[in-house]
Amino acid sequence: MPDKPNEDECVDMGFGDAKTNKKPPRITKEQSLQAARESGFAPQTETNTTPQHRQKRRRQSGRNQNITIRTFSETIDEFYHLADQNDWGLGRTFEHLMEHYKNTKG
């Protein structure tokens, strides 16, 4: 194990007092939000987007494959809306969309 550095060898990197190991003072949540606003960041608590809670979906369908897709939240909302309108599970909704695509593609 290396020897502990001599106090004269310590370098202050701005994280507190290097020689006394003092921690910087804690800030409040409001101070943090204010600093974020002043820096041009929009803290997540101030954004206008509120996540919509979807109903839990669990169906026994025999399907055993999974697909992960990255897309926009609006597209996902439309997909869930289509499934809800037709009382379909998500797998069945995907299959209907694929079948529709095949039929329109020719």
Secondary structure, DSSP 8 states (H G I E B T S, - for coil): ------GGG----SSSBTTTTB------HHHHHHHHHHTT---GGG-S------------------------HHHHHHHHHHHHHHT--HHHHHHHHHHHHHHHH-
